[in-house]
Amino acid sequence: MRRLLSVVSAALTVAVLSAAPVAHAAPGPVPVQVLAINDLHGRISLTTGDESRLVTGPGPDGVFGASGSGTRDDEFTRVGGAMNLATTVHTLQDDFRGKAGGSAASFLVSAGDVFGNSPPVSGDYRDEPTIEVANALGLDVSTVGDDEFSHGTQELRRLSAATDGQFTDHTTACQGVTPGVDGCFGQGEHAFTGARFPYLAANVVSRATGEPILPPYQVLFTPAGVRVGLIGVVTPKAPERVSAAGISDVQFIDEATAVNRSVRELRSDGVEAIVVLMHDGGSLTGPAALDPNGCDQLSGPILDLNSQIDPAVDLIVSGFTHAAYICEQPVPRGQPRLVTQAGSYGRLVTDIRLTLDPATGDVDRAATYSARNVAVTRGNPDRQLQAIVDYWTAGPANQPAGDGEAVSVSTPAPPLTDSAAARRALGWTVLSVGVLTLGVLGVVIWLRSRSRLRD
């Protein structure tokens, strides 16, 4: 009997040890990918005209734009559409993860104006279609842009939906609207649930409390447990570009001041890898200004903002000016810093690759610190995104019989982020060990009862 109990105990020990994390030496570098978009403006269907064109090279004359003779022979390609944006994002993520391994983390972010000033396919439905697209893309976080305020602060809260209840983002997705009339238009799997990602607004504060109306920053986790902080700000010119009546309850404060305050809070909490998502930017004015991966004579507010922002910020992803650039700008009392922008209308994705030092939690710029703008080419559209765009192109009222009747059907769960997947894996491990332990203990009790019966 004791031998049987010893075997059972040994089995339990082996089971627990095999499920427990294996101790390793010092953890290695943590690869991180930040995929960035900006100024989508509800362009979820295929764009047309100039919005669909992207210059990819200078042409035979070797000059971007007009040559000395006044002719232009730039090379260009047709780009855009949410279904192609999804394919580009997935391709870049697969490439990164294939090279970086299991500790890699990939985040999809936006520098604002996901919606607003949108075409009818989104605008006619209060931009709910674009939020559905952003959810399906797996967007992890976005800063607000000026056009996110085009419907007013209350509508922004509704579209963003309740995030964490700590700020004023407590409005639910269908609160204050009549479904199918002035909001919550989609049915079935397209029923509106609000953004599944947080909108950030560090420099948009309540006139009543002086606190941000939406979260000022978000902390994301890599599978290795290293944290990345993302701060969101918007141009203080927003009040000049939207209806004053819709934003009367808020005030737009200085961007750099708001960023630096958030940096102090993040660092006090031990977060050292910090990214700013800024709906403000600059423009290129040099001869090669059309080069989507160039930085020919950058000008505009981004220069002063970069100089004023804490050197602890590792990267600025910008927007607002609809320009495309990849720059490294000098920082007073700090290292040169990447400043990027991906044009507009879903034509480009910025692929930013970093390496985090697990000992410090900071970006190791001597290891990997690079960015490039990648064209959202057409030809292999993502089926899920294509189906979403097709639904809204036809409209909820024009679906085939049987479609869109089950309004109460829940939408699919949002894609797991790398950190969420790691937490779920750990949860299953703990559950498995618990079930196994209970099973083994049951065997022990049964054996003991049989022994007593024989005695």
Secondary structure, DSSP 8 states (H G I E B T S, - for coil): -HHHHHHHHHHHHHHHHHHS----SS---EEEEEEEE---TT--S---GGGGEEEEE-TTTT-SS--TTS----EEEEB--HHHHHHHHHHHHHHHHHHH-TT-EEEEEE-S-SSSS--HHHHTTTTHHHHHHHHHHT--EEE--GGGGTT-HHHHHHHH--SSSSSS----TTTTS-BTTTB----GGG-----SS-EE-TTEEETTTSSBSS-SEEEEE-TTS-EEEEEEEE-TTHHHHS-GGGGTTEEE--HHHHHHHHHHHHHHTT--EEEEEEE---EE-STTTT-TT--SSEESHHHHHHHHS-TT--EEEE-SS--EEEEEE--TTS--EEEEEE-STTSEEEEEEEEE-TTT-SB-TTT-EEEEEEE-BSSS--HHHHHHHHHHHH-GGG--TTTT--TT---------HHHHHHHHHHHHHHHHHHHHHHHHHHHHHHHHHHHHH-
